[in-house]
Amino acid sequence: MGEKKGTPRARGAGSAKDADGSVGRRVVLVGGLAAAVGTAAIAREALSHLWWRLPGVDKPRVAGAVDFRGAQWIAASRANWRRADRPDDYPIDRVVIHVTQGGFASAVRVFQDPGHGAAAHYIVRKDGHVTQMIRELDVAFHAGNRSYNERSVGIEHEGFVERASSFTDAMYEASARLTAGICGRYGIPVDREHIIGHVEVPGTDHTDPGRHWDWDRYLRLVRRARTAAA
């Protein structure tokens, strides 16, 4: 989510422009034996990310299963993410930190709204509770940049960018463990080049996590969690 530049408040990770539809707009229908693409190059690029959708090669998915132990599963609207097979389909090399600009319940409602066009993989509540709404396998529309959506995992944090009190000890600790697990799964370095704020995504119009987010503290906690896990 995060606060947009030049506006008082904006709810929802990324924006409707994240919902690029990808293959949907290129109208490549593997199962329906139909394909309508603009050029051969586009067709090749699209189909290179669709082979696994054919019968017998789809990765198994268990309803309600989570990627982070202890997380609660609440499904985001299907309109706010794109099915994929990451990291085989798209290598994952970034974690993007967001702030909801609102409460936990309102963030969940927004991500379940098919008209919103955006959602993050996770929401971390002030008390440290972690909710997963999109599988890491899949592309969440959270960053406002298609390439970054495909290469990253998005983590929302309950609160407001202008309130330092939003970022509690429990939130930092839980989020750091979550990010450490993501970095461990995909071999992501624990540094500011690979763990970034929404504001740092090219082309973004958001400002989160804002000046009150303590990056030094956060990276220290992530490194500690990685070491403990190792």
C-alpha positions in Angstrom: 0.0 0.0 0.0 1.7 3.1 1.2 1.2 6.8 0.8 1.2 8.2 -2.7 3.3 11.2 -3.5 1.2 14.3 -3.6 -1.9 12.7 -2.0 -2.9 12.5 1.6 -3.5 8.7 1.7 -3.9 5.8 -0.6 -5.1 2.3 0.3 -3.8 -0.8 -1.5 -0.4 -2.2 -2.4 0.7 -0.8 -5.7 -2.2 0.3 -7.8 -4.6 -0.9 -10.5 -1.9 -0.5 -13.1 -0.1 -3.5 -11.5 -2.8 -5.7 -12.8 -1.2 -5.9 -16.2 -2.9 -9.1 -17.0 0.4 -10.3 -18.5 -0.6 -13.3 -20.5 -4.2 -12.4 -20.2 -3.8 -9.3 -22.3 -1.8 -11.2 -24.9 -4.6 -13.7 -25.0 -2.6 -16.9 -24.9 -4.9 -19.7 -24.0 -3.0 -22.9 -23.7 -5.8 -25.1 -22.3 -8.4 -23.7 -24.8 -6.3 -24.5 -27.8 -6.4 -20.8 -28.8 -3.7 -18.2 -29.2 -3.9 -14.6 -30.4 -0.6 -12.7 -30.1 0.8 -9.6 -31.7 4.2 -11.0 -32.7 6.2 -14.2 -32.7 8.5 -12.7 -30.1 5.6 -12.0 -27.7 4.3 -15.5 -28.2 7.7 -17.0 -27.4 8.1 -14.9 -24.2 4.6 -15.7 -23.1 4.7 -19.4 -23.8 8.1 -19.7 -22.0 6.2 -18.9 -18.8 3.2 -21.1 -19.6 4.7 -24.6 -20.2 4.1 -25.6 -16.6 0.3 -25.0 -16.9 -0.1 -28.0 -19.2 -1.6 -31.1 -17.6 0.7 -33.0 -15.4 3.4 -30.3 -14.8 1.5 -27.9 -12.5 3.2 -27.7 -9.1 0.9 -29.2 -6.4 -0.9 -26.6 -4.3 -2.6 -27.4 -1.0 -5.6 -25.2 0.0 -4.7 -23.0 2.9 -1.0 -23.9 2.9 1.4 -21.1 3.8 5.1 -20.5 3.0 5.9 -19.0 6.4 5.4 -21.2 9.4 2.8 -19.7 11.8 1.2 -17.5 9.2 -2.6 -17.4 8.8 -3.9 -18.0 5.3 -6.5 -15.6 4.0 -6.8 -15.6 0.2 -6.6 -12.4 -1.8 -8.9 -11.9 -4.7 -7.8 -13.8 -7.8 -7.9 -10.5 -9.7 -5.1 -9.1 -7.6 -2.4 -11.6 -8.5 -1.2 -13.8 -11.4 -0.6 -17.5 -11.2 3.0 -18.4 -11.8 5.7 -21.0 -11.0 8.3 -19.0 -9.2 11.3 -19.1 -8.9 11.4 -21.3 -12.0 9.2 -19.0 -14.0 10.7 -15.8 -12.6 13.7 -15.8 -10.3 13.0 -14.0 -7.0 15.7 -11.6 -5.9 13.9 -8.9 -4.0 11.7 -8.3 -0.9 9.6 -5.1 -1.0 8.6 -3.5 2.2 5.2 -1.7 2.3 3.1 0.1 4.9 -0.7 -0.2 4.6 -1.8 3.3 5.5 -4.6 1.8 7.5 -5.5 -1.0 9.9 -5.0 -4.7 9.3 -8.7 -5.5 8.7 -9.0 -2.8 6.1 -5.9 -4.1 4.3 -7.4 -7.5 4.1 -10.7 -6.2 2.8 -8.8 -4.2 0.1 -6.8 -7.2 -1.0 -10.0 -9.3 -1.2 -11.6 -6.7 -3.4 -11.4 -7.7 -7.1 -11.8 -4.1 -8.2 -8.7 -3.0 -6.4 -6.2 -4.6 -8.8 -3.4 -5.0 -6.2 -2.3 -7.0 -3.2 0.8 -8.1 -1.4 1.9 -11.6 -0.5 1.9 -10.9 3.3 0.6 -8.5 5.9 2.4 -8.2 9.2 0.1 -6.9 12.1 1.3 -4.6 14.9 1.3 -7.5 17.3 3.5 -9.6 15.0 0.8 -11.8 13.6 1.6 -12.7 10.0 -1.1 -13.3 7.3 -0.3 -14.7 3.9 -2.8 -13.8 1.1 -0.8 -14.9 -2.0 1.6 -17.8 -2.4 5.2 -17.0 -3.1 4.9 -19.1 -6.2 2.6 -16.5 -7.7 3.1 -12.9 -8.9 1.3 -10.4 -6.6 0.4 -7.0 -8.0 2.1 -5.0 -5.2 5.0 -2.9 -6.5 3.5 -0.8 -9.3 6.1 -2.2 -11.7 5.6 -5.4 -13.6 9.2 -6.5 -13.6 9.5 -6.0 -9.8 6.2 -7.8 -9.2 7.6 -10.8 -11.0 10.9 -10.8 -9.2 9.9 -9.9 -5.6 7.9 -10.9 -2.5 5.8 -8.0 -1.1 5.3 -7.6 2.7 2.7 -5.1 4.0 3.0 -3.7 7.5 -0.1 -2.4 9.4 0.2 1.3 10.2 0.9 4.7 8.8 4.2 6.1 7.3 3.9 9.3 9.3 3.5 7.5 12.7 6.7 6.1 14.2 4.5 4.3 16.8 3.1 2.1 14.0 6.3 0.1 13.9 6.3 -2.0 17.1 9.0 -4.3 18.4 6.7 -7.3 17.7 6.2 -6.2 14.1 9.9 -5.7 13.4 10.8 -9.1 14.9 8.1 -11.0 13.0 8.7 -9.2 9.8 12.5 -9.9 10.1 11.9 -13.6 10.6 9.6 -13.6 7.5 12.1 -11.8 5.4 14.9 -14.0 6.6 13.0 -17.1 5.6 12.3 -15.6 2.1 16.0 -14.7 1.7 17.0 -18.2 2.7 14.6 -19.9 0.3 15.7 -17.9 -2.7 19.3 -17.1 -1.9 18.6 -13.4 -1.6 21.4 -11.3 0.0 20.4 -9.5 3.2 21.3 -5.9 2.2 19.6 -2.7 1.0 20.0 -3.6 -2.6 17.8 -6.6 -2.3 15.5 -5.7 0.6 13.9 -2.4 -0.4 11.0 0.0 0.3 8.1 0.5 -2.1 9.4 4.0 -2.6 12.5 2.6 -4.2 10.7 0.6 -6.9 11.3 2.3 -10.3 8.3 4.3 -11.5 6.4 4.1 -8.1 4.2 6.8 -6.8 4.3 5.6 -3.2 6.4 6.8 -0.3 6.4 3.8 2.0 7.8 2.6 4.3 8.7 6.2 5.1 11.3 8.0 7.3 10.2 6.3 10.5 11.1 2.8 9.3 14.4 1.8 10.9 16.3 0.1 8.1 19.5 -0.4 10.2 17.5 -2.2 12.9 15.5 -4.2 10.4 18.5 -5.5 8.5 20.2 -6.4 11.8 17.2 -8.4 12.9 17.0 -10.1 9.5 20.6 -11.1 9.6 20.2 -12.4 13.2 17.2 -14.5 12.1 19.1 -15.9 9.1 22.0 -16.9 11.3 19.7 -18.5 13.8 17.9 -20.5 11.0 21.3 -21.6 9.6 
